[in-house]
């Protein structure tokens, strides 16, 4: 099978072709697994973190990709729910122990044995992959393969982030960074909280204009001040400076939710943190850690209800490096998706 493979950690400034197109054996599912014939796979900023070593793969070489859509090609002998021919998706959560206190409370995202698709096990930048039947999800028939892929991470983690803000209808929400996840959160807010105004902070004029197209009442640069203080803000950027700027835009008693698996190296930006301006008056900061199966299930139900159609840019599997570099350099409009023959 064809696969785009990461063989070594590198800096994308020095190496713009970190993935190598290779022929690998088609994997064989064990008794509880399925073999998935991959049709599409979303491209996520977390893959940049993997390539550059901020959240390194468990071992190398590794097949990245954790927003995977495909058809079940074969099943293991003890698979009981999924059938050959089913159309399913795979998300960031590849597996968890299922017996620790976090798993038993439905918080597999905090499990010490949490394994991530495309980081701790081969993912979807390939024609085939294997995964436990317990960690795949039936997909709404109204949403195509190319539109379903971003829902499995950008959408699901955006859903979890929005839930963690505690936003109430009529409160003001800020979005710092406006890529794949941000644009889906904006669509969700307009559906679920129609009286809530959304304010977007983005580094490029194109992203700001895109946000307004989708219904943001205001869009400006990351270091600008919104016309009103905001009750909640979701940060999806890879840097620290937008966090400090977001706190300055946050209302007293408000909550900043950081939706990023790692931050890059601009720690000097934290020296601008001023306690009275940025943190006092009971402001909160909460991080998002991975996703649970319930997040994916609930979000896919919501996506079907909304007939949610992400904005997508399509690339063949062989151009995965090009898609990643566009993501790295900020050439973003919606979500990038690999189409796999």
C-alpha positions in Angstrom: 0.0 0.0 0.0 1.0 3.6 -0.5 1.8 5.6 2.7 3.4 9.0 3.5 5.9 8.1 6.3 7.7 10.2 8.8 11.2 8.7 9.4 12.8 11.3 11.6 12.0 14.4 13.6 13.0 17.6 11.8 12.4 21.4 11.6 10.1 22.3 8.8 12.0 25.4 8.2 15.0 23.3 7.2 13.1 20.4 5.6 9.9 21.0 3.7 9.5 17.3 2.7 9.5 15.5 6.1 7.3 12.7 4.8 8.4 10.1 2.3 6.1 8.2 -0.1 6.6 4.5 0.6 5.2 1.1 -0.2 4.3 -0.7 3.0 2.6 -4.1 3.5 -1.2 -3.9 4.0 -1.7 -4.4 7.8 -3.6 -7.4 9.1 -6.3 -6.8 11.7 -6.1 -8.8 14.9 -9.2 -10.5 16.3 -10.8 -7.3 17.7 -9.7 -5.0 14.9 -10.9 -3.8 11.5 -9.0 -3.2 8.4 -10.0 0.2 7.0 -9.6 1.2 3.4 -8.9 4.9 3.8 -10.6 7.4 1.4 -9.8 10.7 3.1 -7.7 12.0 6.0 -7.6 15.5 7.4 -4.4 17.4 7.9 -4.0 18.8 11.4 -1.6 21.2 13.2 -0.8 18.4 15.6 1.0 16.7 12.8 3.4 19.7 12.7 3.9 19.2 16.4 4.7 15.5 15.8 7.1 16.2 12.9 9.0 18.9 14.9 9.1 16.9 18.1 6.8 18.8 20.4 4.7 15.7 20.8 6.9 13.0 19.3 5.6 9.7 17.9 6.0 6.7 20.1 8.4 5.2 17.6 9.7 5.9 14.1 9.0 5.4 11.3 5.3 6.5 11.8 2.3 7.0 9.5 0.7 10.2 10.6 -3.0 11.2 10.3 -5.9 11.1 12.8 -8.9 12.4 10.9 -9.6 9.3 9.0 -12.6 8.3 6.9 -12.9 5.0 5.0 -14.7 1.7 4.4 -14.3 -1.4 6.4 -12.4 -3.8 4.2 -12.0 -6.8 6.6 -12.8 -7.6 10.2 -11.1 -9.7 12.9 -12.6 -12.9 14.2 -14.1 -11.4 17.3 -15.4 -8.1 15.9 -19.1 -8.1 16.6 -20.5 -4.6 15.9 -18.8 -3.3 12.8 -19.4 -5.0 9.4 -17.4 -5.3 6.2 -18.5 -2.4 4.0 -19.4 0.0 6.8 -18.4 3.6 6.4 -16.6 4.8 9.5 -14.2 7.3 10.9 -11.2 7.3 13.2 -10.3 10.2 15.5 -7.3 11.2 17.6 -8.2 8.7 20.3 -6.8 5.4 19.0 -7.2 3.5 22.3 -7.3 3.8 26.1 -7.0 1.2 28.9 -10.8 1.2 29.6 -10.2 0.2 33.3 -8.6 3.2 35.1 -10.6 5.7 37.0 -10.6 8.2 34.1 -11.8 5.6 31.6 -14.5 4.4 34.0 -15.8 8.0 34.4 -15.9 8.5 30.6 -12.7 10.6 30.6 -10.5 8.4 28.4 -8.7 11.6 27.3 -6.9 11.7 30.6 -6.0 7.9 30.7 -2.3 7.4 31.3 -2.4 4.6 28.6 -4.1 6.9 26.0 -2.8 6.2 22.6 -3.2 8.7 19.7 -3.9 7.8 16.1 -0.9 8.6 13.9 1.4 9.3 16.8 1.3 6.1 18.9 -0.1 3.8 16.2 -0.1 4.1 12.4 -2.7 6.5 11.1 -4.5 7.6 8.0 -1.8 9.0 5.7 -2.0 5.6 3.9 -4.3 3.5 1.8 -5.1 1.1 4.7 -4.9 1.1 8.5 -6.1 -1.1 11.4 -7.9 0.0 14.5 -10.1 -1.6 17.3 -13.8 -1.7 16.5 -14.3 0.1 19.8 -12.7 3.3 18.5 -14.4 3.8 15.2 -17.6 5.8 14.5 -20.4 5.5 12.0 -20.6 8.7 9.9 -23.7 10.7 8.9 -24.7 9.6 5.4 -25.5 13.3 4.6 -21.8 14.3 4.9 -19.3 13.3 2.2 -16.0 11.7 2.9 -14.0 14.9 2.3 -16.3 16.9 4.6 -16.4 14.2 7.3 -12.6 14.0 7.8 -12.2 17.4 9.5 -15.1 16.6 11.8 -13.1 13.8 13.5 -10.6 16.2 15.1 -11.0 19.8 14.2 -14.8 19.5 14.8 -14.7 17.1 17.8 -12.0 19.0 19.7 -13.7 22.2 18.8 -16.9 20.8 20.3 -15.1 19.8 23.5 -13.5 23.2 23.7 -16.8 25.0 23.3 -18.4 22.8 25.9 -15.5 23.6 28.3 -16.0 27.3 28.0 -19.4 27.0 29.6 -20.8 29.5 27.1 -24.4 30.5 27.6 -26.6 31.8 24.8 -26.2 35.6 24.7 -22.7 35.6 26.0 -19.8 36.8 23.9 -17.2 34.3 22.6 -13.8 35.0 21.2 -11.8 32.8 18.9 -8.1 33.3 18.8 -6.7 31.6 15.7 -9.1 30.7 12.8 -8.1 27.5 11.2 -10.0 24.2 10.8 -11.3 24.0 14.3 -12.1 27.7 14.7 -14.3 27.9 11.6 -16.3 24.8 12.8 -16.7 26.3 16.2 -18.1 29.5 14.7 -20.7 27.4 12.7 -21.6 25.5 15.9 -22.1 28.7 17.9 -24.4 30.2 15.3 -26.5 27.0 15.4 -26.5 26.3 19.2 -26.2 29.9 20.6 -27.9 32.2 18.1 -27.8 35.2 20.4 -24.1 34.9 21.1 -21.8 37.2 19.2 -18.4 35.8 18.0 -15.3 37.8 17.8 -12.3 36.5 15.9 -8.6 37.2 16.3 -6.5 36.1 13.4 -3.1 37.0 12.0 -4.0 37.4 8.3 -6.5 39.7 6.6 -7.7 36.6 4.6 -8.6 34.7 7.8 -10.3 37.8 9.2 -12.4 38.2 6.1 -13.3 34.5 6.1 -14.5 34.8 9.7 -16.8 37.6 8.8 -18.1 35.6 5.8 -19.1 32.9 8.3 -20.9 35.3 10.7 -18.3 36.8 13.1 -19.5 40.2 14.2 -15.9 41.5 14.4 -12.5 40.2 13.3 -9.1 41.7 14.0 -5.4 41.0 14.5 -4.3 38.9 17.5 -2.9 41.9 19.3 -6.0 44.1 18.8 -8.7 44.8 21.5 -12.2 43.7 20.8 -14.9 46.4 21.1 -16.3 44.6 24.2 -14.8 42.3 26.9 -15.5 38.7 26.1 -17.1 36.1 28.4 -15.2 33.2 26.9 -12.3 32.8 24.5 -11.0 29.7 22.8 -7.3 29.8 21.7 -6.2 27.4 18.9 -2.8 29.0 18.1 0.6 27.4 18.5 2.1 30.3 20.3 2.1 32.0 23.8 1.6 35.6 22.7 -2.0 35.1 21.6 -2.7 33.7 25.1 -1.5 36.8 26.8 -3.5 39.0 24.3 -6.6 36.9 24.8 -6.5 37.4 28.6 -6.5 41.1 28.1 -9.7 40.7 26.1 -11.4 38.5 28.7 -14.2 39.7 30.9 -13.9 39.5 34.7 -14.9 36.0 35.7 -14.4 34.8 32.1 -12.7 31.6 31.0 -9.9 31.1 28.4 -9.8 27.6 27.0 -6.5 26.6 25.3 -7.1 24.1 22.5 -3.5 23.2 21.7 -1.5 20.0 22.4 1.7 22.0 22.7 2.9 25.6 22.4 6.0 26.6 20.4 9.0 28.4 21.8 8.0 32.1 22.2 8.0 31.8 26.0 9.4 35.3 26.2 5.9 36.5 25.4 4.9 35.4 28.9 7.1 38.1 30.4 4.4 40.6 29.2 1.9 38.9 31.6 0.6 41.5 34.0 -1.4 40.1 36.9 -3.9 43.0 37.4 -4.7 43.2 33.6 -4.5 39.6 32.6 -5.4 37.3 35.5 -7.0 39.2 38.4 -10.8 39.4 38.9 -11.3 35.6 38.8 -10.3 35.0 35.2 -9.8 31.3 34.5 -7.5 29.3 32.1 -8.4 25.8 31.2 -6.6 23.4 28.8 -8.1 20.9 26.5 -6.5 17.4 26.6 -7.3 15.1 23.7 -10.9 13.9 23.2 -13.2 11.1 24.5 -15.3 8.8 22.4 -18.4 10.5 23.7 -17.1 13.8 22.3 -16.9 12.3 18.9 -20.3 10.6 19.1 -22.1 13.7 20.4 -20.4 16.0 17.9 -21.2 13.7 14.9 -24.8 13.7 16.0 -24.7 17.5 16.1 -23.0 17.7 12.7 -25.8 15.6 11.2 -28.4 17.8 12.8 -26.7 20.9 11.4 -25.8 19.2 8.1 -22.4 20.7 8.9 -20.2 21.2 5.8 -16.6 22.3 6.6 -14.7 24.4 4.2 -12.1 22.2 2.7 -9.0 22.3 0.5 -8.2 18.9 -1.2 -4.7 17.4 -1.8 -3.8 14.0 -3.1 -1.9 11.7 -0.6 1.3 12.3 -2.4 1.1 16.1 -1.7 0.8 15.7 2.1 4.1 17.6 2.5 2.7 20.6 0.5 -0.5 20.6 2.7 1.6 20.6 5.9 3.8 23.4 4.7 0.8 25.5 3.8 -0.5 24.9 7.3 2.9 25.8 8.8 3.1 29.1 6.9 -0.5 30.1 7.7 -2.1 29.5 4.3 -5.3 28.4 5.8 -9.0 28.6 4.7 -11.0 26.0 6.5 -9.5 22.5 6.7 -7.0 20.6 4.5 -7.9 17.1 3.5 -5.9 14.3 1.7 -7.8 12.3 -0.8 -6.5 8.8 -1.0 -6.9 6.5 -4.1 
